């Protein structure tokens, strides 16, 4: 479904808007001007990612014209700040969501390609435009944030990169800084970081990667564009895609206590039963209705068979109790999940007979 987000801000030379697009859209769609410099700085702290990306765009025309940033963002990211520098003047704007526009279902493209790791989720396209003089530059300073969500056993920080092709590598950024394109990602967690994997697609494969393990819970990863780097087999996902992106996936060490609590200042987050934990012992109480009505249509026989089947799936470190209720409630005993005691419990269940009233309240 096509969606549009946006804003309009007229200040000197800038016109800005925000747009969402479908997964089948091209990664280079909407860009205008030469990408001369790209700087990406991402800090992931306790699974919350904040990314600042600076993009320098040049108007290659001999006449004044617009340059357009059309940056892809993760589907759950939100833009918190945007500043545009043109001719030494900065314009900072507030980003607001526009009312979404629906597209008829008949216009959908179910056979269009999907980007790596996105599945059915949309990519958002942030689009901003500025008018600059002939052969002049505009610099876009964009900050966006996202909460990483655990899927397929890991957290993934996704960075979509502008279509940089190496122009400006030797020239510099025109403000005394180094030109080219580089990415720095810092991951800091409370627990130890496990199974960190970096994958790249599109032009991102040309970036040379360096990793520094600061501590078990902190890792720094840097990428620098190298036009001579044509190695596409360095642990990258090489599926055909027009999206240039870096995917950093990792998990954290987990305690086998059935839950996890993160505390930061006056706030906390409690994760209940996260994935990847070893199975914990269980205690199961079976409350079986053996009132007179259970004798109809073989109800009690079916109940006995179902309970015995469940008992046979228990592990030796599990325990269980069987309650039988009609007019009164009685316990058939508490058992462990070892084969001998499971057989004893199953024999007690098989001897049950339907008789009396139905006393739900005492049973519960």
N, C-alpha and C positions, 0 to 999 in steps of 0.2 A: 504494500500500500504506500503510495506516495504521500509524504507529509511535508509541511512547511513550517518552519519556525522563523522568527525574524525580529528585526528591530530596524527602525529608520532614524538616523541621527545626522542632521545637517550641521556641520561645524567646519568652516573653512573649506577644505577640499575632500571631506570624507563622507561617503554614503555606505552604510553598513546594513547587512541583514543576515539572518540565520536560516538555513534551509536543511531539511531532512530529505534523504533520497533512499530509494529502494536498494537492496543488496546487489542488484544486477548492474548498477551504474558504474561507469568507469572511474578509477581512482583519480585520473587526471581531469575529469569532467569539471569545467567551470574555471580552471586556472587561466589567468591572463597575465602576461609579462614573463620575464626571465627570473627564475629563482637563483639568486646570487649567494645567499647564505642561509643556513638553517642551524639553529641552536636549540636543542631539546634538553631540559633538565627535569627529571622526575624523581620525586621522593615518595617511597612507599613506607608508611609507618603504621604498624598494627593493621595491615591490610587496607589502609586508606591511601589512595594515590593522588598526589597533587603534581600536575605537569605544567611547566612553563615552556612555551615554544615561541621562538623569535624567528621570523621569516623576513628576509630582505628581498623585495621584488623590484625589478628595474623595468622601466618603460623603454623598449628597444627602438621605439619609433622616433623619427626626427621631428614629430609634432607632439604637443601635449596630448595625453591619453589616459585612460583608466588602467590600473593594474588590479587584479582580482585574486584574493586568497580564497581557496575553496577546500578547506582542510577537513578530512574525514576524522570523526571522533567515535569512540566506543559508544554503543547504544545507550548505556546508562550514565554517561558522563554529563556534567553540566558546566557551562562556561561561567566563571566567576569574575573575570576581568578581561577587558580588551583595550589596548592603547595603540594608536596609529601615529607614527612619526613621519611627517612630510616636510621637507625643507627646513628642518630644525625645529618645527613646531609639533607638539604632542597633543593629541585629542584622545581623552579617555571617555569611554561610554559605558552605560549600563545595558546589560543584555537582558531582554525580556522575551518571554515566550508568546508567539502569536497563536491565534486560534487555528487549530489543525484543520486542514482541508481533506475531505475524504475523496477517494477515487473509486468509481464503480468497480465492482468485482470483476466485470468483464475485461477491465483494463489491466488486470494483474498478469504477471509473467512468471508462472510457476516453473518454467523450464530455464529461467535465467540462472547463471552461475552464482554461487554463494561464496563469500570470502572465507578464508581459513578461520576455523573456530567460531564463526558467527552463527551457523545453523540458520534458524528461522528468525533470528534477531536482526533488526535493522542497524545499519551504520548511519550515524548522523553526519551531515555535512554543514560545517560552519562556513559561511560565505561573507566576505567583507571586501569592500571596494574603495579605492582612493584615486583621485585624479592627480597626476604628477606631470611635471614638465618633460620635455624631450630628453631622453637618455638620463633621466633622474630616477631616484629610488624612493620607495616607501617601505617602512619597516613596521611589521605587525607584531605586537607583543600580546600573546594570548595565554591566559591561564585557565585550565579546566581541572576538575576534580572528579573522582569516582570511588565508590566503595567496591572493592574486589569481592566477588562472590565465588564460593567454592563450587566447582563443577568437575565431574570426572576425577575426583580425588585430588584436585589442586586448585590454587588461586592463579589467575592469569592476568598480568598487566599487559595491555595491548597498546602499542604506539604506532599510529599511521603516519607515514612520513610524506612530506611534499615531494613533487617530482623533480628532485635535484639531479642535475646531469653533469656536474663538475665545473660549470661556469662560475668564475669568481674564486676558484681555489687558490690561485696564486696572487690575485689582485688584492685580496683583503676585503673587509666589509665596508670600506670607505670612511670609517670613523676611528681608525687606529687599531681595530681589532682584527683577528684572524678570520679570513673568509672560509668558504667551504661548508661542510655539514658534519656535525658531530652530535652524539647523543650520550648523556650520562644518566644512569639509573642507580639510585641508592635504595636498597631494601633493608629495613630495620624492623625486627620483630622482637617480642619478649621471649619467645621460645626459640629453640634452635631451628634453623632453616634446613629443610630436607628436600632432596630430589629437584634441585633447581635446574631447569632446562631452558635454553634459549633457541628459538626458531625464527627464521626470517623468510620473507617472501618478496618477490619483485626486486626493485632496485636495492632494497635493504641488504641483499646478499653481497653487494659491493662494499659494505661497511666492514672494516677490520675490527674485531672484537677483542677486548681485554677484560679479564675478571680478577677482582681482588677480594679475597675473603678477609674481612677485617676482624671478625669474630664468628663463633658459631651462629649468632643471631643477626649478623650484619654482613651484607655483600654489596660491593660496588661493581657495576658493569659499565664499560664505556665502549662506544662505537665511533669510528672515524671513517668518513667516506674516502675510498681509494679507487680511483677510476681504473687502476690496473688489476684490481682484485676481481677475478672472474671465477673464483672457486665456489661452486654451488653445492658442494658436498660436505660442508663442515657442520654436520648435525642440523641441517636446515630442512624444512619441509619444502620440497620442490614441486609441489602440485602447481599446475598451470593457473596463474592468477594475475590480474593486472593491478593488484593492490600491493603497494610497498609498505611493509609493516614489520615490526619486531614484536615477538610474543615471548614474554618472560613468565614461565610457570614455575610454581614452587608449592611446597606444603610446609607445615610446621610440626615440630615434635609434639606428640599428644600424650596425655596421661591416661592410664586405663582406669578412670574413675567414673566414666559415663557422662562427663560434661567438662566444660571449660569456661573459666571466668577471666575476662580481661578488665583490668582496673586502670583508669587513667584520670588522675585528679579526682574530681567529684563524680565522675561517670563510670559506669561499668556495663559490660555486655556479657550475658550468660548464654553460651552455646550448649544446647541440650542434645545429647547423644550424637556427637559429630561422627562423620564417616571414618572408617579406618581403624576403629578401636577393636581390640580383641573381644570375643563374646564373653559376657558376664554371666555368672550362675543365676538361675531363676528359681523362684518359688511360686508354684501355681496352685491355686485352690479351685477345685472342680465342685460346683454346687449343682447337684443332679436332682431333677424333679422326678420323684417316684410315686406321685399321687395316683389314685385310681384311674384317672383319665388317661394316663400314659400307657394303659394296656390296650387302648384302641389302635387299630391299624398298624400294629407293630412298632409304635413310637418308642417304647422303652428298649426294644431290641436294637433299633437303629442308634439310639443314644449310647448304649453299651458299646457297640461296635466302634462308634466314632471316638469315644473316650479311650478305649484300648489302643486304637491306632495312634492317638496323640501321645499316650504314655510311651509307646515304643520309639518315639522320636526324641525323647529326653536324653540329655547328656549325663554322665555319671556324677557330675558336680551339681546337678539340679536337684531340687526337692519338690514334693507335691503332697497335697492333702485332698481327700475326697469326702465331701459332705453329701449326704442323702437326706432329702426333706420331703415330707408329706404333711401329715398333721403335726408331727414333731420333726426336729432336726437332729441328726446324729452323725458323728464323724466315723469314717471307716479307717482312720489312721493317717499318720504322716509318714512319708516314705522318701527314700533317696532314689536318684535316677539310675542306680546300678541294676543290672539285669535281674538279680534275685529279688530285690524289693519291688521292681516294676512288675514282675510276675505275680507277686503277692497282692499288690494293689489291683491288678487286672482281674485276679480271681475273685476278689471282694466285689468288684463292679459287676462281674458276670452273675453273681448270686442275688443281685437285687431283684425285688418283686414290686409290682405296682399295687399300692393299697393306701387308703385314707384320703384326707383332704389335701389342699395346697396352701401351705403356710409360707408364702414368699417373704413376709416381713422378718421372721426369725432367721430364715436362711441367709438373708442379706445382712 
